[in-house]
Amino acid sequence: LGEVERSRIPALAATLERAVAGCAPCDVELVGLGAFPKPAIARVVWVGVRVGEPLRVLAAQVQAALADLGFELDPRPFHPHVTIGRLRAGGRHSALAKALAEADAEWIGAMRVSGVTLFESTLSPTGATYTALARVPLCGEVGASLA
């Protein structure tokens, strides 16, 4: 979302709550490894999340709610992932790129999505610090799979 004034956090949390009303907790499949911006010059290493219809709907509802609050939507395609590491800029990572390519389509496991969390990220020379500002549970009927 970029820089957000603290005074907007309660309204943002309430908007997220309305956006996910009726969405149920569900499981997602974790498949493959990758990196942003690309493996050879990785800054972020991630585990991929297979996109199913419930996850696509949840993301669209959250994005629409944020747009209604005046936030600019990211023009890039939806690419859900779980960040597992960050690397310092400036290096070439050929061994990492090779390892990521070999694990590209490997099934890793599954995890339960039980809510939406609004995080504040603070970047510093020693790394990123993430602070949960708001948590909204998914309270709809349980049973759907996101994969």
N, C-alpha and C positions, 0 to 999 in steps of 0.2 A: 504493500500500500504506500510505501514511502514514508516520509515524515508525516506524522499525525499528531495534532495538538492533543494533549492529555484531556482537555475538556470534552473532546469528542468521543472518548473511549466508552462511557456509559451508553451513548446513543448507538455507537457501533456494535456493542455487545447486544443491545436489545434488537437491533436489526438482524444480527446473525441468528439470534434466538428465533425470530419470526421466520427467517429464511429456511431454517432446518426443521421447523415444526412438522411433525408427522414422519420425518425420516427415521428409519430404524437403524440400530447398530447392526453391523454386518461384517463379514470377513472379506479381506482382499488377498490376492495371491502376490507374493513377492517373486519377481522373475528377472534375472539378469542383473548385471552391474554396469555402470557407466560413469561418465564424468562430464562436467560442464567446465569450460566451453567445449572441449574435446579431450580425449584421453592423453594425447601427447603433451598437452599444455594444461593439464587438469588443475582446477582451483577447488572444485567440489567433487567428491566421489559419492555415488548414490547407488541404492538398490531400487530397481524399477518396480512399479506397481501396475499390474494388469488392469486396464480400464474396462469396467462393465457398466451396464446401463444405470444401476443405482448410483454409482460414483459419479458418472457423467451428469446425472440429474442433480445430485447434491452440489457439485461444483458450479453448474449453471445457475442454480438457485442462489448460491452465495454470491456469485459474480453479478447477477442481476440486482440483488439487494445492495451491493456495494456501489454499483453504477447509479442506483436511485439516490444514494447519499452523495453523489458527485465524484466518486473515485474513478479514475481512468482505468479501463480494463486493459490487461496485458494483451497485446496483439498476437503474441506467440501462442502456438497450440498448447492445449492442456497437457502437461507432462508430469503426472503425479510420481513422486519418488520419496524415498526416505534417505535423508542425508546421513552418511556414515563417517564422513571425514572431510576436512578442509586442508588444502596445501598452500604453502606460501607461493606467491607469484614469482615469476622469473626463471623457473626451472623447466627443463624438458624431462619428461617422465617416460622414456621408452619402455622400461621394464613394466611399469604400471599399465601403459597402453596395451602391451602384449597380454598381460594377465587379464585385463578387462575384456579384451577381444575374445579370449578363450572362454570366459564365463558369460558371454553375452546373452545366451538364451537359457541358461541354467535355472531350473526351478529352485528357489531358496527356501520357501516356506509360506506361511500365511500369518496374518495378524488381524485382530479385531479392530474395527473402526467404531468407537463408541461415542465420539464427540468431535466438536470443532473447537480448536484453541486459537485464540488471537495472541500471537507472540510479539514481543518487542525484541529486536536484535540490535545489540550494541557491538560494533566492530572496534577492535583495538589491536595494537601490534602483537599482543599475546594470543589473539584469537577472538572468536565471537562469543558473546554471552547472550543467552536467550532467557527472557522472563515472560512467564504466562501472565497476560493482562486480563483475559476473560476466557472462561471455559463454558461451552454450551453442549450439554449431553444430547445425544440422539435418543429420543424417547418413544419413537413410533413402534409399531409392532415388529418384534424380532423375527428373523428368519430369512431374509433375502441375502443373497451373496453378491458382492460387488464385482466378482471376477467374471 
